[in-house]
Amino acid sequence: MTVGCGGHWGSDQRMQGMIFRGPLPDPLGQTAGSRAGALSIMIGIAARCSIEQQRPFMIEELVKI
């Protein structure tokens, strides 16, 4: 696998190309869908809540999956 320059080892430029110019080949099946994106946001929110409340925080406390 080739590593590029820039943010996230070149992935930022590739991702922007996919968003604004259309899909690129994904031979390894690594493209995330909107559900995976939403779950990654929920992980960040749950982590923040966990830090603020000083306890484990479950994503299910934020949203029904």
C-alpha positions as CSV (number, residue, x, y, z in Angstrom):
1,M,0.0,0.0,0.0
2,T,1.3,3.4,-0.9
3,V,1.6,6.1,1.8
4,G,1.1,9.7,0.7
5,C,2.0,13.0,2.1
6,G,-0.3,15.4,4.1
7,G,-3.0,14.8,6.6
8,H,-3.6,11.2,7.7
9,W,-0.7,10.0,5.5
10,G,-2.4,11.2,2.3
11,S,-5.9,9.9,3.1
12,D,-7.4,13.4,3.5
13,Q,-6.7,14.2,-0.1
14,R,-8.1,10.9,-1.3
15,M,-11.2,11.3,0.9
16,Q,-11.8,14.8,-0.5
17,G,-11.4,13.5,-4.0
18,M,-14.1,10.8,-3.3
19,I,-16.5,13.4,-1.8
20,F,-16.1,16.0,-4.5
21,R,-15.1,14.0,-7.6
22,G,-16.8,10.7,-7.2
23,P,-15.9,7.2,-5.9
24,L,-12.4,5.8,-6.3
25,P,-11.6,2.1,-6.5
26,D,-11.7,0.4,-3.1
27,P,-10.1,-3.0,-3.6
28,L,-9.7,-3.6,0.1
29,G,-13.3,-2.7,1.0
30,Q,-12.2,0.0,3.4
31,T,-14.8,2.7,2.5
32,A,-17.0,3.5,5.5
33,G,-20.7,4.3,5.1
34,S,-22.8,6.9,6.9
35,R,-23.6,4.5,9.7
36,A,-19.9,3.9,10.5
37,G,-19.4,7.7,10.4
38,A,-22.3,8.3,12.8
39,L,-21.0,5.6,15.1
40,S,-17.5,7.2,15.2
41,I,-19.1,10.5,16.2
42,M,-21.0,8.7,18.9
43,I,-17.8,7.2,20.2
44,G,-16.3,10.7,20.5
45,I,-19.3,12.0,22.3
46,A,-19.4,9.1,24.7
47,A,-15.7,9.5,25.4
48,R,-16.3,13.2,26.2
49,C,-19.2,12.3,28.5
50,S,-17.1,9.6,30.2
51,I,-14.4,12.2,31.0
52,E,-16.8,14.8,32.2
53,Q,-18.8,12.3,34.4
54,Q,-15.8,10.3,35.4
55,R,-17.5,7.0,34.7
56,P,-17.8,4.5,31.8
57,F,-20.4,5.8,29.3
58,M,-22.2,3.6,26.9
59,I,-23.3,4.8,23.4
60,E,-26.7,3.3,24.2
61,E,-27.1,6.1,26.7
62,L,-27.0,8.6,23.9
63,V,-29.0,6.9,21.1
64,K,-30.9,3.7,20.4
65,I,-28.9,1.7,17.9
